[in-house]
């Protein structure tokens, strides 16, 4: 068998194009950061000594930019070294732009703190402490913007099909779906799932088609120009895994194996190492205990603020609905919450009265997959309702549901009981947490997603929850709502 490194080299030569990592190699990224670090330092000097931002200083305390040269170069080297140690120049990205900016913030803070201590220990007079604060802020802003530009360009190229790594998933069981949901939830990783092969399931999962059985993997590799094979089979399938690895090496395709910890999600596995021996345990479910209390506290505070500060908007929408069509302002519907518990969901009425009675006649026009019912140009919508739907304003009363505890700000989409009845076993995991006013399904395509993809995103959220993830989803919801994409 060929070494995995040689196989990966063959993949790169075969594709001959920029892969899923950064646009620029690490040395080029470091060079760009060097330029921005020095620009930030020069701008901070200009702000302090030329614009004289901050407390006034005596003329004899004026320090030329040249006098700061040694400090400027030292700060650049220290910050770049800290960035390197933090892994900011890894070829393959992990996490979102917010995560990367958090790394820049931490690295810059450490670097500037070291310089402040060193400089004012050896040269305590004449130099401006305020200038270092300006430099700290400007470095974070400039490098954060540069990373945003880089990610924007990379996202544009990926929409054009450039820089994506075509992936074939082997196995559509729990492990396989876990990988799919991770790739769907984190498009910034640059993986494009072309499909899967499996002996048990021959039905597509969302937009991920079944490309045949395990015995047909060679045909799938050649027909679909696969770059990477992710093997997600049970640990008992040793012989099949060896056969698949052999097929990958002969085709010059890279491969990765997902370890099967007795069907546990990798996010639930806690690994410790003692003298090189891995000790495997199970982490506690993340949304429980103190974490659940913290999430609930966040829900109560933010939903109360929105209801109080947005009361004028709620009143205007209610008036517009009343003037536009006859019927109640609010629409009430029974949905399913955590653990299958029913609750009454509130929305602004966006359809004419009696719209539910027309579903049977409109069923042939359904554009959604699975148990969902969605029509892009629904004839039941009122004039005001069409506007409300486009910008999700009809969902504002759900902040009251959040305040009551029926829902959370972030979570899976609240389902109807008729939808839950049609769930497959693996899809019921989304009922383990409270439904959300927004979620990964909202910021990743909304109604343009298939039902299976929506469930994959929900399960990934449940297994990877953190308060930081909730805030990132909330921030991403704003541009998603304003764009109106996928809202119908």
N, C-alpha and C positions, 0 to 999 in steps of 0.2 A: 504493500500500500504506500502511496506517496505521502510525504509529510503534509500536514494541513497547510503549512506556510506556502509550499509549492502550489497546492491547489488554489489558494487565495491569489497567488501571483498570476496563475493562469487566468483566473476570473478577471483580474484587472487588465491583463493584456488583451483578453478577448473582448471586453467591453470598450476599452480604450477611451474612457470618458471620466469626467469628474463624478465621484460617487457621492454617497449620502452624507459625507462629513462637511466640514467648513468649505467656504468658497476659496479661502486662501490657506496655504500650508502654514504650520506653526511659526516658522521664521518670518514669514511675511506678516502674520498677525502681530507678532512681537514688534516688528519694525513700525507698523501702523500705530500700535499703542505707544511706542517711543515718541513718535511725532506728536501724537495727541497729548501725551504727558508733558512734553516740553511746551506745547502751545498753551496748555492750561496754566503752567507755571508763569509763562510770559504774560498771559492775560491777567493773572492774579497780581503780578507786580504792577502792571499798568493800572489796574483798578485801585490799588492801594496808593501808589506814589504819583500817578499822573491824574487820575480822576479824584484822588484823595477821598475814597469812600471809607467811612469810619471816622473815629476820633481824629481831630487835627493833630499834626505833628510839627515840631520845630524844624526850621530849615536845615539846621545842622544834623538832623536825624534822617535826612534824605539819603537813601542808599541806591546807587545805580544798579541797573540790571546786571552789569558785568561783575559786580561784587558778589552776586548770588550764583555765579556760574558753577562753582564747585558744589554748592548745596543743590542746585538744580540737577546736575548730573548724578549726584549721590541719591537723590530722591527717585530719579528715574530708574536707576539700577536696583534699588531696594524694592520698589513697587513691582517692577517686572519679575524680580525673584520671588516675591510673595505670590504673584499671579501664577507663576510656574508651579510653585509648591501646591497651590490650590487646585491645580489641574485645569486652569482656564485655557490652556493651549492644547488640550486634547484634540486629536483629529476628528473624533466622533463626538457630537454633541449629546449631552444628557440634560434633560429638563427644559423648562421654558425660558423665555427672555427674562421674566421676573427672577427666575433662579440664577441666571447668569449675572444680572445686575446686582443681585444679593451678594454674589461672589466678588464682583468688582467693588461693591461697597465695603465688604469685610477686608479685602486685600488692600484697598486704598487707605482705610482707617488704620490698619496695622502699620503700613509703610509710612504714612504721615506722622503717626504717633512716635515711631522710632526716630524719625528725623527731628521732630520737635524736641524730644529728650536729648538727643545728641547735640543738636545745634546750640540749644540754650544752656547746656552744661559747659560747653567749651567757649561759646561766644554769647554771653547773656545780655549784652547791650546792643543797642542801635537797630538790631533786626526786628522786623514786624511779625508778631505772632498772628495778627489778623490775616496777613498775607497767606499763611499756611492754611488757614480756614478756607479762604477763597480758593486756593489751589485744590484742597480736598473736595470742595463742592464741584468745581469745574471739571476735575478729573472724572468724577462719577458721572456727571452729566454728559461730557463729551464721549467717554468710552461707552456709556450706556446707549447713546444715540448711534454710535458707530456699530454696535452690536445689533441694534434695531434695523439699521439700514442693511446690514449684511444678511440678517434673517429675512427681511422683506424681499431682497433680491433673490435669495435662495428659494423662498416660497413661490415667487413668480416663476422661476426656472422649473420648479417641481410641477407647477400647474401646467407647464408646457411639456412635461415628461422628461425633463433633464435633471440628472442627479438623484433619481430614485433607484433604489435597490429592489429588484423584483424578487419576491419571496414566495416560495411554495411551502405550505404547511403540511407536514405528514402526520395525519391523525386529527380527527375532529371530535375527540372526547373532551373531557374537562381541561386537560392540558392544552390541547389545540385551541379551544375557544378562549382560554386564558391568554394565549399569545395573540390571537386575533383582537381581543378587546384591548390589549395593551397597545397594539399598533394603531388601532382606530382612535384610541384616546390620546395618543401622542404622535400626531402626524409629523411633528418637528424631527422625529428620529429618522425620517427619510425612507421608511420601508413601505413598499406597495405590495400588498398581498394579492397575488395573481389568482390564487385558488388553493384548494387542498385535495389531497388524496386520502382515502379511507376505505377500509373494507366493510365497516358497519353502516356508515351513513352515506347515502348516495344523493341526498337532497341538499341543495344550495343553502348556505347560511348568509342571509342578506345578499350583498353584492359579491360575496365570495363563492365562486362556483366550485362544484365538485368536479375534479378533472380525472376521476377514475379511481380504481383500486390501487393498492400498494404495488401490485405487480406491473402497473402501467406507468410507474414513475419515470422510467427512461423516456418514454414518449412525451410525457408532460414537460420534462426538462428541455427537450429539443424544440417542441412546438411553441413553447411560451417564453423562450429566452430567459430562463431563470438564472439569477445571480447567486441566490442563497437558499438553501433548504433548511428549514427548522423542523427538527424531528421531535414530535411531541407524542411519543408512544409510551404505554405503560412499561415499567422496568422489566416486566416478565418477557417482553418481546425482544430478547437479546439477539436471536438469530436474524429476525427481520431487520433490526437496526444495522447489523453488520452488512447485510445485503444492500441496504439503502446507501450506506457509506461508500460501498464499492461502486455503486452506480454513479454517485456524485463525483467520485474521484476520476472515473473514466470519462465523465462528461466535462471535467474541469470546472465543477461548480462547488462553491464554498458550502459549508454546512455547520450547523450548530445543533446541539442536543439539549433539550430541556430536561433537567433532572426531575424524576418522578418521586417526590417524597410522599408516597402513599396517598396520592390524589390531593395533597395539600397545596393550596396556593402558595407560591414562593413568597408572597408578601406576608404570609402568616408564619413563615419559618424563621426561627431564631437560631443562628449558628455561632457558636463560640469555639475557639481553638485552644487546646491545652497540649503543649509540646508537639504541635503539628497534627494532633488528633482532633478532627471535627466533632463537636458535640451538637447534635441537632435537637432542638426543642420547638415548641409551638408558641407563638406570640398570642397575647390576648386580642380579642376583636377590638379594633380601634375605636369604634363609636359605641362606647359603653362607659359606665362609671363617671369619672371626672371629665372625660372627653365629651360624653353625652351632655353633661351639665353645662360645659363650656359652650357647646354648640347651641344648646337651648337658650342660654343667656344671650348669645349673639343674635339669635333669631328674635327674641323678645325686644331687645334694645333697638335693632335696626328696623324691624317692622313697625314698632311704635313711632319711631322718628319719621318714617315714610308716611304713615297714616296721618300724623299731625301736620307735618310740613307740606304734604301734598293734598290736604283736604280741599283746597281751592280747585285743584285740577279734577279731583273726584266729583266735585259739585258741577263743574262745567261739563264733564262727560255725561253725567246724569241728566243735565238739562238738554244737552244735544240729543240724547237718546229719546227723551220724552217728546221733543219737538219733531223728531224725524219719523217716528212710527208709534202706533198704539201698542200698549203692552207694558209689562213691568220693566223697571230699569235694570234690575238684577236677574240673572239666570242662575237657578239652583240645580245642582245635579249630584247624585250620590256617587262618590268615588271610593276607592279602597286605599286605606292607609297602612301603616306598619302592622305586620302580623295578620293582614287580611281584615282589619277592622274598618267597617264602613264609616264614612263621614260625609257631610253636606259641603260641597265645594261651591264657592260664590264667584261669579264672573259678571261683568257688564254684559247685558244682552246685546248680541251682535247679529242675531237672526230674527226673522219675523216670527210671530207667535204661531205655535203648532209646527215648528220646523222638524221636531223629532218624528212626527207622524209621516213625514215624506221620505224618511231614510230608505224604506223598502223600495220605493220607486227609483231612488237615486243610486241604489246599490251597484248597478252595472257601471256607474261612472267613477267608482272608488279608485283612487290613485295610490292609496297606501297599501303596505304589505302586512301580512300577518292578521291579527285581530283588529287592527286600526281601521277607521273610516275617515278618509280625508278627500276633499275635492278642491283642486286649485282655484277654480272659478265657481264657487258654490252659489247656485241661484237663490238660496235661502237667505243670503246675507243682505242686510239693509245697507243703505248708503253710508251711514255713520259706522255701522258694524264693519264694513270692508276696511275703512280707515283704521279702526281700532285694532282689527286683526293684524294688519300690516305691521304695526308698531307695538303689538302685544299690550296695548293699553286696556284691552278687555280683561286682562288678568290682574289688574291692580287690586280689586277686592280680595284677592287671595292673600294679601298681606294680613287681612283679618283672620284667615285660616291659620296663617303662620303664628299670629299672636295667640290664638286659642290653643295651639299645639297640635292641630290636625295635620299640619304640614311643616316643612322646614324651608328656609330660604334656598338651600341647595340640596338636591336629591334627585331620585328617579322621577320620571313623569307620573303624575297620579292617574292610575288606570281605572276604567270602568269594571264593574263586577263581571260583565259579559266578556270582557277581554281576558280577565284573570282565569275564567273558566276554560279558555282555549290555550293557556300557557303550557309549554312543555316543562318537564320537571326542572331543567337547568335554568329556565327563565324565572322561576318562582323566587330565586335568590334576591331579586330586586325588591321583594316585599319585606326584607329583613330590616329596612330602615324607613323612616318617614319620607313620603314623596316631597318633591321640591318645587318651589316656584320657578326655579331655573336649575340647570344642571349641565353636565357635559353634552347631553343630547341637544340642549338649547344652543350652545355655543359652537357646536360641530356640524351644524347643518339643519337643525330643526326638522321640519316636515320633509325635507329632501332625503333624510336618512331612511333606510329600511328599518322595519321593526326589530329584526335580529341585531342590526348594528346599534340601535338605540339601547337594547338590552345589554349588549356587550359593554357599551360605555357605562351604563348604570352599575354593572357588576364590578368593572374596574374601579369606579369611584368608591364603591362600598369597601373593596379590599385594600384601597390605597388612601383612605380618607386622612386628612389632616386639616387643621384650621386654616393653614396657609393655602391648601388646595381650594377650600371654600372661597376664600377671598380672591384667588386668581380666577375662579369661575365667575364670581360676581363682577369683577373688572372686565372680563371678556364678554359678559352679557350686554354691556352698554353698547359697544360697536355692533354686536350681533343684532340687537333690537333696532338700532338706528338704521342699519342697512336694509332691514326688512327682508333679507334673503331667507327663503325657505318658510316664510310665515304665510300660512293659509289654513 
